Amino acid sequence: MKTRQVTIEEIDQLFLEWFDYINASALYRQALREEMDVRDIDPHEFRDLLERAQERGYSFDEVVEETNRLSDLQELVVNSADSRDGTQSETSATESCENAHNETHQ
């Protein structure tokens, strides 16, 4: 997780002092989830897409650099999966040709 600096008003600070058991980080995350909901972004799908991008070798910083909306992230994941599938298909096709070539020469 990355730590961010958040500006709060004095009344916010005083409130958090009075009720120091309140988890301000959780409030921040809750507010972000509400903003995601307003923008019709499912946080579970969002997390899954980020994890899939990282599994395909993208660092968090690369994802930030190459995307600026959910559709960009979806495209990044799909395109990286397609390129991997294409590479695997070419390898399989090459192996099939080599196997066929070896069988005819035996």
DSSP file (Angstrom, degrees, kcal/mol; ACC not computed):
  #  RESIDUE AA STRUCTURE BP1 BP2  ACC     N-H-->O    O-->H-N    N-H-->O    O-->H-N    TCO  KAPPA ALPHA  PHI   PSI    X-CA   Y-CA   Z-CA
    1    1 A M              0   0    0      0, 0.0     2,-0.4     0, 0.0     0, 0.0   0.000 360.0 360.0 360.0 148.3    0.0    0.0    0.0
    2    2 A K        -     0   0    0      0, 0.0     2,-0.4     0, 0.0     0, 0.0  -0.855 360.0-131.8-104.8 138.7    1.1    3.5   -0.7
    3    3 A T        -     0   0    0     -2,-0.4     2,-0.3     2,-0.0     0, 0.0  -0.744  24.3-168.7 -89.6 133.8    0.7    6.3    1.9
    4    4 A R        -     0   0    0     -2,-0.4     2,-0.5     2,-0.0     0, 0.0  -0.899  21.5-122.7-119.7 151.1   -0.8    9.5    0.7
    5    5 A Q        -     0   0    0     -2,-0.3     2,-0.4     2,-0.0    -2,-0.0  -0.811  28.4-166.7 -93.2 131.3   -1.0   12.8    2.4
    6    6 A V        -     0   0    0     -2,-0.5     2,-0.5     2,-0.0    -2,-0.0  -0.962  15.4-135.6-121.9 134.2   -4.5   14.1    2.9
    7    7 A T        -     0   0    0     -2,-0.4     2,-0.3     0, 0.0    -2,-0.0  -0.760  27.9-178.1 -88.9 129.2   -5.4   17.7    3.9
    8    8 A I        -     0   0    0     -2,-0.5     2,-0.1     2,-0.0    -2,-0.0  -0.907  25.7-112.9-125.1 155.7   -8.1   17.9    6.6
    9    9 A E     >  -     0   0    0     -2,-0.3     4,-2.2     1,-0.1     3,-0.2  -0.374  34.2-106.3 -78.8 163.5   -9.8   20.8    8.3
   10   10 A E  H  > S+     0   0    0      1,-0.2     4,-2.9     2,-0.2     5,-0.2   0.866 121.6  55.4 -59.6 -36.6   -9.3   21.6   11.9
   11   11 A I  H  > S+     0   0    0      2,-0.2     4,-2.5     1,-0.2    -1,-0.2   0.879 106.9  51.0 -65.8 -34.7  -12.8   20.3   12.7
   12   12 A D  H  > S+     0   0    0     -3,-0.2     4,-2.5     2,-0.2    -2,-0.2   0.935 111.9  46.9 -63.3 -45.8  -11.9   17.0   11.1
   13   13 A Q  H  X S+     0   0    0     -4,-2.2     4,-2.0     2,-0.2    -2,-0.2   0.919 112.8  48.4 -62.9 -44.4   -8.7   16.8   13.2
   14   14 A L  H  X S+     0   0    0     -4,-2.9     4,-2.5     2,-0.2    -1,-0.2   0.913 110.7  51.5 -63.1 -42.4  -10.5   17.7   16.4
   15   15 A F  H  X S+     0   0    0     -4,-2.5     4,-2.4     1,-0.2    -2,-0.2   0.926 111.0  47.5 -59.3 -45.5  -13.2   15.1   15.6
   16   16 A L  H  < S+     0   0    0     -4,-2.5    -1,-0.2     1,-0.2     6,-0.2   0.810 110.1  53.6 -68.2 -29.3  -10.6   12.4   15.1
   17   17 A E  H >< S+     0   0    0     -4,-2.0     3,-0.7    -5,-0.2    -2,-0.2   0.921 111.1  45.3 -67.3 -43.9   -8.8   13.5   18.3
   18   18 A W  H 3< S+     0   0    0     -4,-2.5     2,-0.5     1,-0.3    -2,-0.2   0.903 124.4  34.0 -65.2 -41.2  -12.0   13.1   20.2
   19   19 A F  T >< S+     0   0    0     -4,-2.4     3,-2.2    -5,-0.2    -1,-0.3  -0.556  72.2 162.0-114.6  65.1  -12.8    9.8   18.6
   20   20 A D  T <   +     0   0    0     -3,-0.7    -1,-0.1    -2,-0.5     4,-0.1   0.567  65.9  70.7 -67.8  -8.1   -9.3    8.4   18.2
   21   21 A Y  T 3  S+     0   0    0     -3,-0.1     2,-0.3     2,-0.1    -1,-0.3   0.598  74.3 104.8 -81.3 -10.9  -10.6    4.9   17.7
   22   22 A I  S <  S-     0   0    0     -3,-2.2     2,-1.0    -6,-0.2     3,-0.1  -0.559  75.3-131.0 -73.3 131.1  -12.0    5.8   14.3
   23   23 A N     >  -     0   0    0     -2,-0.3     4,-1.8     1,-0.2     3,-0.2  -0.726  20.1-170.4 -85.7 101.4   -9.9    4.4   11.6
   24   24 A A  H  > S+     0   0    0     -2,-1.0     4,-2.2     1,-0.2    -1,-0.2   0.841  85.1  57.1 -64.0 -33.7   -9.3    7.4    9.3
   25   25 A S  H  > S+     0   0    0      1,-0.2     4,-2.6     2,-0.2    -1,-0.2   0.904 106.0  50.0 -63.4 -40.3   -7.7    5.2    6.6
   26   26 A A  H  > S+     0   0    0      2,-0.2     4,-2.6     1,-0.2    -2,-0.2   0.886 109.0  51.8 -65.5 -38.1  -10.9    3.1    6.5
   27   27 A L  H  X S+     0   0    0     -4,-1.8     4,-2.3     2,-0.2    -2,-0.2   0.909 110.1  49.4 -62.8 -41.3  -13.0    6.3    6.1
   28   28 A Y  H  X S+     0   0    0     -4,-2.2     4,-2.1     2,-0.2    -2,-0.2   0.932 112.3  46.8 -62.8 -47.4  -10.8    7.3    3.2
   29   29 A R  H  X S+     0   0    0     -4,-2.6     4,-2.4     1,-0.2    -2,-0.2   0.891 111.0  53.0 -63.0 -38.8  -11.1    3.9    1.5
   30   30 A Q  H  X S+     0   0    0     -4,-2.6     4,-2.1     1,-0.2    -1,-0.2   0.918 108.5  49.5 -62.0 -43.3  -14.9    4.0    2.1
   31   31 A A  H  X S+     0   0    0     -4,-2.3     4,-1.9     1,-0.2    -1,-0.2   0.891 110.5  50.6 -63.2 -39.1  -15.1    7.4    0.4
   32   32 A L  H  X S+     0   0    0     -4,-2.1     4,-2.4     2,-0.2    -2,-0.2   0.897 108.2  52.1 -65.9 -39.5  -13.1    6.1   -2.5
   33   33 A R  H  X S+     0   0    0     -4,-2.4     4,-2.4     1,-0.2    -2,-0.2   0.892 108.3  51.8 -63.1 -38.4  -15.4    3.1   -2.9
   34   34 A E  H  X S+     0   0    0     -4,-2.1     4,-2.1     2,-0.2    -1,-0.2   0.899 109.6  49.1 -64.3 -39.3  -18.3    5.4   -2.9
   35   35 A E  H  X S+     0   0    0     -4,-1.9     4,-1.6     2,-0.2    -2,-0.2   0.877 109.8  51.8 -66.6 -37.4  -16.6    7.4   -5.7
   36   36 A M  H  <>S+     0   0    0     -4,-2.4     5,-3.0     1,-0.2    -2,-0.2   0.917 108.6  51.4 -62.1 -42.2  -16.0    4.2   -7.6
   37   37 A D  H ><5S+     0   0    0     -4,-2.4     3,-1.6     1,-0.2    -2,-0.2   0.901 106.5  53.1 -62.1 -42.2  -19.7    3.3   -7.2
   38   38 A V  H 3<5S+     0   0    0     -4,-2.1    -1,-0.2     1,-0.3    -2,-0.2   0.863 112.3  45.9 -59.4 -35.9  -20.7    6.8   -8.6
   39   39 A R  T 3<5S-     0   0    0     -4,-1.6    -1,-0.3    -5,-0.1    -2,-0.2   0.268 117.9-114.9 -93.4  10.9  -18.4    6.0  -11.6
   40   40 A D  T < 5 +     0   0    0     -3,-1.6     2,-0.6     1,-0.2    -3,-0.2   0.860  65.0 147.7  60.5  40.2  -19.9    2.5  -12.0
   41   41 A I      < -     0   0    0     -5,-3.0    -1,-0.2    -8,-0.2    -2,-0.1  -0.935  43.5-142.4-108.7 121.6  -16.5    0.8  -11.1
   42   42 A D     >  -     0   0    0     -2,-0.6     4,-2.7     1,-0.2     5,-0.2  -0.737   7.3-150.5 -81.1 117.1  -16.7   -2.5   -9.3
   43   43 A P  H  > S+     0   0    0      0, 0.0     4,-2.5     0, 0.0     5,-0.2   0.814  95.3  53.7 -61.5 -29.8  -13.8   -2.5   -6.8
   44   44 A H  H  > S+     0   0    0      2,-0.2     4,-2.3     1,-0.2     5,-0.1   0.924 111.9  43.5 -70.2 -43.5  -13.5   -6.3   -7.0
   45   45 A E  H  > S+     0   0    0      2,-0.2     4,-2.7     1,-0.2     5,-0.2   0.908 113.7  52.9 -64.5 -41.7  -13.2   -6.3  -10.8
   46   46 A F  H  X S+     0   0    0     -4,-2.7     4,-2.2     2,-0.2    -2,-0.2   0.932 110.8  45.8 -58.7 -48.8  -10.8   -3.3  -10.5
   47   47 A R  H  X S+     0   0    0     -4,-2.5     4,-2.6     1,-0.2    -1,-0.2   0.905 112.2  52.2 -61.6 -42.7   -8.6   -5.2   -8.1
   48   48 A D  H  X S+     0   0    0     -4,-2.3     4,-2.5     1,-0.2    -2,-0.2   0.912 109.1  49.2 -61.5 -44.0   -8.7   -8.3  -10.3
   49   49 A L  H  X S+     0   0    0     -4,-2.7     4,-2.4     2,-0.2    -1,-0.2   0.911 111.4  49.2 -63.1 -42.6   -7.7   -6.4  -13.4
   50   50 A L  H  X S+     0   0    0     -4,-2.2     4,-2.3     2,-0.2    -2,-0.2   0.926 112.2  48.2 -62.8 -44.2   -4.8   -4.8  -11.5
   51   51 A E  H  X S+     0   0    0     -4,-2.6     4,-2.3     1,-0.2    -2,-0.2   0.899 111.1  50.8 -63.3 -40.2   -3.6   -8.2  -10.2
   52   52 A R  H  X S+     0   0    0     -4,-2.5     4,-1.4     2,-0.2    -1,-0.2   0.897 109.4  50.6 -64.9 -39.7   -3.9   -9.7  -13.7
   53   53 A A  H  <>S+     0   0    0     -4,-2.4     5,-2.1     1,-0.2     3,-0.2   0.920 112.0  47.5 -62.4 -42.9   -1.8   -6.9  -15.2
   54   54 A Q  H ><5S+     0   0    0     -4,-2.3     3,-1.5     1,-0.2    -2,-0.2   0.863 107.7  55.5 -68.1 -35.3    0.8   -7.4  -12.5
   55   55 A E  H 3<5S+     0   0    0     -4,-2.3    -1,-0.2     1,-0.3    -2,-0.2   0.801 103.3  56.9 -64.1 -28.2    0.8  -11.2  -13.1
   56   56 A R  T 3<5S-     0   0    0     -4,-1.4    -1,-0.3    -3,-0.2    -2,-0.2   0.325 131.5 -93.4 -87.3   7.8    1.5  -10.4  -16.8
   57   57 A G  T < 5S+     0   0    0     -3,-1.5     2,-0.4     1,-0.3    -3,-0.2   0.434  80.1 136.0 101.8  -0.3    4.6   -8.5  -15.7
   58   58 A Y      < -     0   0    0     -5,-2.1    -1,-0.3    -6,-0.2     2,-0.1  -0.673  46.0-139.5 -82.3 131.6    3.4   -4.9  -15.4
   59   59 A S     >  -     0   0    0     -2,-0.4     4,-2.1     1,-0.1     5,-0.2  -0.418  27.4-107.6 -77.6 164.4    4.7   -3.1  -12.4
   60   60 A F  H  > S+     0   0    0      1,-0.2     4,-2.4     2,-0.2     5,-0.2   0.917 122.1  52.9 -58.4 -43.2    2.2   -0.8  -10.6
   61   61 A D  H  > S+     0   0    0      1,-0.2     4,-2.4     2,-0.2    -1,-0.2   0.874 107.6  50.9 -62.6 -37.1    4.1    2.3  -11.9
   62   62 A E  H  > S+     0   0    0      2,-0.2     4,-2.4     1,-0.2    -1,-0.2   0.895 109.1  50.8 -66.5 -39.5    3.8    0.9  -15.5
   63   63 A V  H  X S+     0   0    0     -4,-2.1     4,-1.2     2,-0.2    -2,-0.2   0.928 111.5  48.1 -62.2 -44.0    0.1    0.5  -15.0
   64   64 A V  H  < S+     0   0    0     -4,-2.4     3,-0.4     1,-0.2    -2,-0.2   0.918 113.8  47.8 -60.6 -43.9   -0.2    4.0  -13.8
   65   65 A E  H  < S+     0   0    0     -4,-2.4    -2,-0.2     1,-0.2    -1,-0.2   0.868 117.3  40.2 -65.4 -38.4    1.9    5.3  -16.7
   66   66 A E  H  < S+     0   0    0     -4,-2.4     2,-0.3    -5,-0.1    -1,-0.2   0.486 114.6  49.5 -95.7  -4.0   -0.1    3.4  -19.4
   67   67 A T     <  +     0   0    0     -4,-1.2     3,-0.1    -3,-0.4     4,-0.0  -0.936  36.7 169.1-133.7 155.5   -3.6    3.8  -18.1
   68   68 A N  S    S+     0   0    0      1,-0.3     2,-0.3    -2,-0.3    -1,-0.1   0.228  74.5  29.2-146.0  13.2   -5.9    6.6  -16.9
   69   69 A R  S  > S-     0   0    0      1,-0.1     4,-1.7     0, 0.0     3,-0.5  -0.970  86.1 -98.7-162.1 166.3   -9.3    4.9  -16.8
   70   70 A L  H  > S+     0   0    0     -2,-0.3     4,-2.7     1,-0.2     5,-0.2   0.880 119.4  56.7 -59.6 -40.7  -10.8    1.4  -16.3
   71   71 A S  H  > S+     0   0    0      1,-0.2     4,-2.3     2,-0.2    -1,-0.2   0.859 104.8  53.2 -62.8 -33.8  -11.2    0.7  -20.0
   72   72 A D  H  > S+     0   0    0     -3,-0.5     4,-2.5     2,-0.2    -1,-0.2   0.915 109.8  47.9 -63.9 -42.5   -7.5    1.4  -20.5
   73   73 A L  H  X S+     0   0    0     -4,-1.7     4,-2.3     2,-0.2    -2,-0.2   0.909 111.1  50.5 -65.4 -41.9   -6.7   -1.2  -17.8
   74   74 A Q  H  X S+     0   0    0     -4,-2.7     4,-2.6     1,-0.2    -1,-0.2   0.922 112.3  47.4 -60.1 -44.0   -9.1   -3.7  -19.3
   75   75 A E  H  X S+     0   0    0     -4,-2.3     4,-3.1     2,-0.2     5,-0.3   0.894 109.4  53.6 -65.1 -41.0   -7.4   -3.2  -22.7
   76   76 A L  H  X S+     0   0    0     -4,-2.5     4,-2.1     2,-0.2    -1,-0.2   0.922 112.1  44.6 -59.4 -45.2   -3.9   -3.5  -21.2
   77   77 A V  H  X S+     0   0    0     -4,-2.3     4,-2.0     2,-0.2    -2,-0.2   0.927 115.8  46.3 -66.7 -45.6   -4.9   -6.9  -19.6
   78   78 A V  H  X S+     0   0    0     -4,-2.6     4,-2.8     1,-0.2    -2,-0.2   0.929 114.1  47.7 -63.9 -45.8   -6.6   -8.2  -22.8
   79   79 A N  H  X S+     0   0    0     -4,-3.1     4,-2.4     1,-0.2    -1,-0.2   0.882 111.8  49.4 -65.2 -37.7   -3.8   -7.1  -25.1
   80   80 A S  H  X S+     0   0    0     -4,-2.1     4,-1.6    -5,-0.3    -1,-0.2   0.867 112.7  48.2 -69.7 -33.6   -1.1   -8.6  -22.9
   81   81 A A  H  X S+     0   0    0     -4,-2.0     4,-2.7     2,-0.2    -2,-0.2   0.906 111.8  49.9 -69.6 -41.7   -3.1  -11.8  -22.7
   82   82 A D  H  X S+     0   0    0     -4,-2.8     4,-2.8     1,-0.2    -2,-0.2   0.909 110.2  49.6 -62.7 -42.5   -3.5  -11.8  -26.5
   83   83 A S  H  X S+     0   0    0     -4,-2.4     4,-2.0     2,-0.2    -1,-0.2   0.876 112.5  47.7 -66.9 -35.8    0.2  -11.2  -27.1
   84   84 A R  H  X S+     0   0    0     -4,-1.6     4,-2.4     2,-0.2    -2,-0.2   0.918 113.0  48.4 -68.2 -43.1    1.1  -14.1  -24.8
   85   85 A D  H  X S+     0   0    0     -4,-2.7     4,-2.6     1,-0.2    -2,-0.2   0.901 111.0  51.4 -63.3 -40.0   -1.5  -16.4  -26.5
   86   86 A G  H  X S+     0   0    0     -4,-2.8     4,-2.3     2,-0.2    -1,-0.2   0.897 110.3  48.6 -63.4 -40.7   -0.1  -15.4  -29.9
   87   87 A T  H  X S+     0   0    0     -4,-2.0     4,-2.2     2,-0.2    -2,-0.2   0.910 112.9  47.6 -64.5 -43.3    3.4  -16.2  -28.7
   88   88 A Q  H  X S+     0   0    0     -4,-2.4     4,-2.6     2,-0.2    -2,-0.2   0.892 111.0  51.5 -66.5 -38.8    2.3  -19.5  -27.4
   89   89 A S  H  X S+     0   0    0     -4,-2.6     4,-2.6     2,-0.2    -2,-0.2   0.911 109.9  49.1 -64.5 -42.2    0.4  -20.3  -30.6
   90   90 A E  H  X S+     0   0    0     -4,-2.3     4,-2.5     2,-0.2    -1,-0.2   0.913 111.9  49.3 -63.3 -41.4    3.4  -19.5  -32.7
   91   91 A T  H  X S+     0   0    0     -4,-2.2     4,-2.7     2,-0.2    -2,-0.2   0.928 111.9  48.2 -62.2 -45.5    5.6  -21.8  -30.5
   92   92 A S  H  X S+     0   0    0     -4,-2.6     4,-2.4     1,-0.2    -2,-0.2   0.903 111.8  49.7 -62.5 -41.1    3.1  -24.6  -30.7
   93   93 A A  H  X S+     0   0    0     -4,-2.6     4,-2.2     2,-0.2    -1,-0.2   0.904 111.5  49.0 -64.5 -41.2    2.9  -24.2  -34.5
   94   94 A T  H  X S+     0   0    0     -4,-2.5     4,-2.5     1,-0.2    -2,-0.2   0.923 111.5  49.0 -63.6 -44.8    6.7  -24.3  -34.8
   95   95 A E  H  X S+     0   0    0     -4,-2.7     4,-2.7     1,-0.2    -2,-0.2   0.894 109.8  52.4 -62.4 -39.5    6.9  -27.4  -32.6
   96   96 A S  H  X S+     0   0    0     -4,-2.4     4,-2.4     2,-0.2    -1,-0.2   0.916 110.7  47.3 -62.9 -43.1    4.2  -29.1  -34.7
   97   97 A C  H  X S+     0   0    0     -4,-2.2     4,-2.5     2,-0.2    -2,-0.2   0.912 112.9  48.8 -64.0 -42.4    6.1  -28.4  -37.9
   98   98 A E  H  X S+     0   0    0     -4,-2.5     4,-2.7     2,-0.2    -2,-0.2   0.912 111.6  49.3 -64.4 -42.2    9.4  -29.6  -36.4
   99   99 A N  H  X S+     0   0    0     -4,-2.7     4,-2.2     2,-0.2    -2,-0.2   0.919 112.2  47.6 -63.2 -43.5    7.7  -32.8  -35.1
  100  100 A A  H  X S+     0   0    0     -4,-2.4     4,-1.7     2,-0.2    -1,-0.2   0.902 112.8  49.9 -63.1 -41.1    6.2  -33.4  -38.5
  101  101 A H  H  X S+     0   0    0     -4,-2.5     4,-1.0     1,-0.2    -2,-0.2   0.913 111.8  47.6 -63.9 -43.9    9.6  -32.8  -40.2
  102  102 A N  H  < S+     0   0    0     -4,-2.7     4,-0.3     1,-0.2     3,-0.2   0.864 109.0  54.4 -65.8 -37.0   11.3  -35.2  -37.8
  103  103 A E  H >< S+     0   0    0     -4,-2.2     3,-0.8     1,-0.2    -1,-0.2   0.865 106.9  50.6 -67.3 -35.4    8.7  -37.9  -38.3
  104  104 A T  H 3< S+     0   0    0     -4,-1.7    -1,-0.2     1,-0.2    -2,-0.2   0.755 110.2  50.5 -74.3 -22.7    9.2  -37.8  -42.1
  105  105 A H  T 3<        0   0    0     -4,-1.0    -1,-0.2    -3,-0.2    -2,-0.2   0.397 360.0 360.0 -95.3   3.4   12.9  -38.1  -41.7
  106  106 A Q    <         0   0    0     -3,-0.8    -1,-0.2    -4,-0.3    -2,-0.1   0.457 360.0 360.0 -94.1 360.0   12.9  -41.1  -39.4
